[in-house]
Amino acid sequence: MPALKITKASFSDDPAICLVAKQSPFTRDFTSHRFFRANIEADYAKGFVGVAKRGAVVAGFVYCKHLVRRPMSVIHYMGVETSFRGEGVGRKLLDWALKTSPWPRIELSCEHRNEGAMAFYEKSGLAPLMAGAYGK
């Protein structure tokens, strides 16, 4: 079995990332969301989107935008394909986002009802900033 690799995503990874994003009951159908509009191509080029792949199969993704005016990074979306959950893919994606961020401050938001994700972020060392928002 090929090793899991986390790399900058290319725009051609977009359809597979869409499928991963749609699996969660806590995320929207991103096909009409700004994350999947044509202008997101620039964010791919800037390296804001990371993808976890095992061979050619997309196991998950993270979209972490690095802001300049407010020197911080924001994780907008992260998803792990259902069959890869429990294998450490989420932790590796989070580590990639932290490593590639040019800033020491990183924030994200999470649905309050998404107890699994909230527990994951806390276990990963992110501290709640306010209800549903986490940061480091």
Buried (B, 14 or more C-beta within 10 A) or exposed (E): EEEBEBEBBEBEBBEBBBEBBEBBEBBEEBEEBEBBEEEBEEBBEEEBBBBBBBEEEBBBBBBBBBEEEEEBBBBBBBBBBEEBBEBEBBEBBBBBBBEBBEEEEBBBBBEEEBEEBBEBBEEBEBEEEEEBEBBB
